[in-house]
């Protein structure tokens, strides 16, 4: 396969996944902001959301102080923000258009229709009228895109590069979500908390789990009250949790193995090493050494892995 074609397929899937993850993060913040809490506490959550995407300095330069409606507009409608939902869906559609001949008609029409529809919804004010429903729609379109891809594409390199983009992006976004949201809780994880803190924490952790479609999964796996250390374990180490770091790296390693050759062994080795650390890791060891430090290092390694994939398989930067 031509590296330029692989590049378009890889980024088409990454942008689609990024739009979904942005919608998930906005939705959990929107739902959490409806809980009884001070304005200062609510704003911390919105600052954290911008920090997840490393967009806080850009936002402050454009809009000044953090304001809920401005953050929502910035992350949904602002096409000058490359991580906004509109920008991601536009970029996914443009990458799909560039490789139209490689995609099935169903995959192309799904991406094209998603872009046309999101533009209509934003222009008509559907987003402002019901943000929660809009975010659900974005998630649904991402699910539809993945389902149509797996259900209609030939199982060849084109599909492998699309899956590679999806799960590399998912690993990155889940790590960012866990890192920022764990810092947002005011009471100590394992210390004694007041009854009010415990009640707030329950809704906070519930919202985080729902943002990754993990609330029912948590109940099924642990059959217990929601505990921060178990939330971390579920989202980092559980291979059977679809949006966990471990599950995402399993897919990355698997799809890398399907496209690798004698010259790309280093990329496969790095991915395999990172996956092995998740496979044999323990949550108590991760928490003992520091969750933030662990996730920061993980993000660095995922970004490094993305750079190696670009260098060895895709169009090099600046080409």
C-alpha positions in Angstrom: 0.0 0.0 0.0 1.2 3.5 -0.8 2.3 5.3 2.4 0.2 8.4 1.5 -2.9 6.2 1.3 -2.1 4.6 4.6 -1.6 8.0 6.1 -5.0 9.2 5.1 -6.7 6.0 6.4 -4.8 6.2 9.7 -5.7 9.9 10.3 -9.3 9.5 9.1 -9.8 7.0 11.9 -7.9 9.0 14.5 -9.9 12.1 13.9 -13.2 10.2 14.1 -12.1 8.6 17.4 -10.9 12.1 18.6 -14.3 13.6 17.9 -16.0 10.9 19.9 -13.6 11.2 22.8 -14.1 15.0 22.8 -17.9 14.5 22.9 -17.5 12.0 25.8 -15.3 14.5 27.8 -17.7 17.4 27.2 -20.7 15.2 28.1 -19.2 14.1 31.4 -18.3 17.7 32.3 -21.8 18.9 31.2 -23.5 16.2 33.3 -21.2 16.8 36.3 -21.8 20.6 36.1 -25.5 19.9 36.8 -24.6 18.5 40.3 -24.9 20.8 43.4 -21.5 22.4 43.7 -19.8 25.8 43.9 -19.0 27.7 40.7 -15.3 27.5 41.5 -15.4 23.7 41.7 -17.4 23.5 38.4 -14.8 25.7 36.6 -12.0 23.4 37.8 -13.6 20.7 35.8 -13.8 22.8 32.6 -10.2 23.9 33.1 -9.3 20.2 33.4 -11.0 19.4 30.1 -8.9 22.0 28.3 -5.8 20.7 30.0 -6.7 17.1 28.8 -6.4 18.4 25.2 -3.4 20.7 26.0 -5.6 23.6 24.8 -5.8 25.8 28.0 -3.1 28.4 26.8 -4.8 28.6 23.4 -8.2 29.1 24.9 -7.0 31.7 27.4 -5.3 33.6 24.6 -8.6 33.7 22.6 -11.2 34.0 25.3 -9.5 35.0 28.6 -11.1 33.5 31.7 -12.7 30.1 31.6 -16.4 30.3 30.9 -18.7 27.3 30.5 -20.4 28.4 27.3 -17.2 29.6 25.7 -15.4 26.4 26.5 -18.3 24.4 24.9 -18.3 26.5 21.8 -14.5 26.3 21.6 -14.5 22.5 21.8 -17.5 22.0 19.6 -17.8 24.7 16.9 -14.5 26.5 16.6 -12.9 25.3 13.4 -9.7 27.2 14.3 -9.3 24.7 17.1 -7.9 21.5 15.6 -9.4 19.3 18.4 -12.9 20.7 18.2 -15.6 18.3 17.1 -16.3 20.2 13.9 -12.6 20.3 13.0 -12.2 16.6 13.7 -15.2 15.5 11.7 -14.1 17.8 8.8 -10.6 16.4 8.9 -11.9 12.8 9.0 -14.1 13.6 5.9 -11.3 15.2 4.0 -9.0 12.2 4.6 -11.8 9.9 3.6 -12.3 11.9 0.4 -8.6 11.7 -0.5 -8.8 7.9 -0.5 -12.3 7.5 -1.7 -11.3 4.7 -4.1 -9.9 2.6 -1.2 -13.1 2.9 0.9 -16.4 1.1 0.4 -19.3 3.2 -0.6 -20.9 2.7 2.8 -17.8 3.9 4.7 -17.4 7.0 2.5 -21.1 7.9 2.7 -21.0 7.5 6.5 -18.2 10.0 6.9 -19.7 12.4 4.3 -23.2 12.3 5.9 -21.7 12.8 9.4 -20.0 16.0 8.2 -23.0 17.4 6.4 -25.3 16.6 9.3 -23.1 18.0 12.1 -22.7 21.2 10.1 -26.5 21.5 9.7 -27.1 20.7 13.5 -24.6 23.4 14.6 -26.0 26.0 12.2 -29.6 25.3 13.3 -28.7 25.6 17.0 -29.4 22.0 17.9 -26.2 21.9 20.0 -27.2 24.8 22.2 -30.8 23.5 22.6 -29.7 20.1 24.0 -25.9 19.6 24.4 -26.4 16.1 25.9 -28.4 14.8 22.9 -25.8 16.4 20.5 -22.9 14.6 22.3 -24.8 11.3 22.1 -25.3 11.8 18.4 -21.5 12.3 17.9 -20.8 9.1 19.8 -23.4 7.3 17.7 -21.9 8.4 14.4 -18.5 7.2 15.6 -19.9 3.8 16.5 -21.6 3.7 13.1 -18.4 4.5 11.3 -16.5 1.7 13.1 -19.3 -0.8 12.6 -19.6 0.0 8.8 -15.8 -0.2 8.5 -15.5 -3.6 10.1 -18.7 -4.8 8.4 -17.8 -3.8 4.8 -14.1 -3.3 4.3 -11.9 -6.0 3.0 -9.6 -7.4 5.8 -6.4 -6.1 4.3 -3.9 -3.4 5.1 -6.4 -0.6 4.6 -8.5 -1.9 7.5 -5.4 -2.6 9.6 -4.2 1.0 9.3 -7.7 2.3 10.2 -7.9 0.2 13.3 -4.3 1.2 14.2 -5.4 4.9 14.1 -8.5 4.3 16.1 -6.9 2.4 19.0 -3.8 4.6 19.3 -6.0 7.6 19.6 -8.2 5.8 22.1 -5.2 4.9 24.3 -4.1 8.6 24.2 -7.5 10.0 25.1 -8.3 7.5 27.9 -4.9 8.2 29.6 -5.6 12.0 29.4 -9.1 11.5 30.8 -8.0 9.4 33.8 -5.0 11.7 34.6 -7.0 14.9 34.7 -10.1 13.6 36.3 -8.3 11.9 39.1 -6.8 15.2 40.0 -10.2 16.9 39.9 -11.4 15.1 43.0 -10.9 17.2 46.1 -10.9 14.6 48.8 -8.1 12.1 49.3 -8.7 8.8 47.5 -8.0 6.6 50.4 -8.4 8.9 53.4 -11.5 9.6 55.4 -13.9 11.9 53.6 -17.0 13.7 54.8 -20.4 12.3 53.9 -20.9 15.2 51.5 -17.5 14.5 49.9 -18.4 10.8 49.6 -21.7 11.7 47.9 -19.9 14.1 45.5 -17.2 11.5 44.7 -19.8 8.8 43.9 -21.4 11.1 41.3 -17.9 12.2 40.0 -16.7 8.6 39.5 -20.0 7.5 38.1 -19.8 10.3 35.5 -16.2 9.3 34.6 -17.3 5.7 34.1 -20.3 6.7 32.0 -18.0 8.9 29.9 -16.2 5.8 28.7 -19.3 3.6 28.7 -17.9 1.8 31.8 -20.5 2.2 34.5 -22.4 -1.1 33.8 -19.0 -2.8 33.1 -17.7 -1.7 36.6 -20.9 -3.1 38.3 -20.5 -6.4 36.5 -16.8 -6.8 37.1 -16.5 -5.6 40.8 -20.1 -5.9 42.1 -19.2 -3.3 44.7 -19.4 0.5 45.5 -17.4 2.7 43.2 -13.8 3.0 44.5 -11.2 5.2 42.8 -8.5 2.5 42.8 -10.8 0.1 41.0 -11.9 2.8 38.5 -8.2 3.3 37.7 -7.6 -0.5 37.4 -10.6 -0.8 35.1 -9.5 2.0 32.8 -5.8 1.2 32.8 -5.2 -2.6 33.3 -8.4 -4.5 32.4 -7.9 -6.2 28.9 -11.7 -6.9 28.7 -12.7 -3.2 29.1 -13.0 -1.9 25.5 -11.7 1.6 26.2 -8.9 0.7 28.7 -5.3 1.3 28.0 -4.6 -2.4 28.0 -7.3 -3.2 25.5 -6.3 -0.4 23.2 -2.6 -1.5 23.2 -3.7 -5.1 22.5 -5.3 -3.8 19.3 -2.4 -1.6 18.4 0.1 -4.5 18.8 -2.2 -6.9 16.9 -2.7 -4.5 13.9 1.0 -3.5 13.9 1.8 -7.2 13.6 -0.4 -7.5 10.5 1.4 -4.6 8.6 5.0 -5.0 9.9 7.9 -6.1 7.9 11.7 -6.6 8.5 12.3 -2.9 8.5 9.6 -2.0 11.1 10.5 -4.3 13.9 11.5 -1.4 16.3 8.0 0.1 16.2 6.4 -3.3 16.9 8.9 -3.9 19.8 8.1 -0.6 21.5 4.4 -1.3 21.2 4.8 -4.8 22.5 6.9 -3.6 25.5 4.3 -1.0 26.5 1.5 -3.7 26.2 3.5 -6.1 28.3 3.9 -3.6 31.1 0.1 -3.1 31.1 -0.5 -6.9 30.9 1.7 -7.6 33.9 1.2 -4.4 35.9 -0.6 -4.1 39.2 -2.8 -1.1 40.2 -1.3 -0.9 43.7 2.2 -0.6 42.3 1.1 2.1 39.9 -0.7 4.1 42.6 2.3 3.7 45.0 4.7 5.2 42.4 2.2 7.9 41.4 -0.7 7.8 39.0 0.1 11.1 37.4 3.8 10.2 36.8 2.8 6.9 35.3 0.2 8.4 32.9 2.5 11.2 31.9 5.1 8.6 30.9 2.5 6.5 29.2 1.4 9.5 27.1 5.0 10.3 26.2 5.5 6.7 25.0 2.2 6.6 23.0 3.2 9.9 21.3 6.6 8.4 20.6 4.9 5.3 19.2 2.8 7.4 16.9 5.9 9.2 15.7 7.6 5.9 14.9 4.5 4.7 13.0 4.5 7.9 11.0 8.2 7.5 10.1 8.1 3.8 9.2 4.7 3.4 7.6 3.1 6.8 6.7 4.0 10.1 5.1 6.8 11.7 7.1 6.1 15.1 8.6 6.7 17.9 6.2 6.4 15.6 3.1 
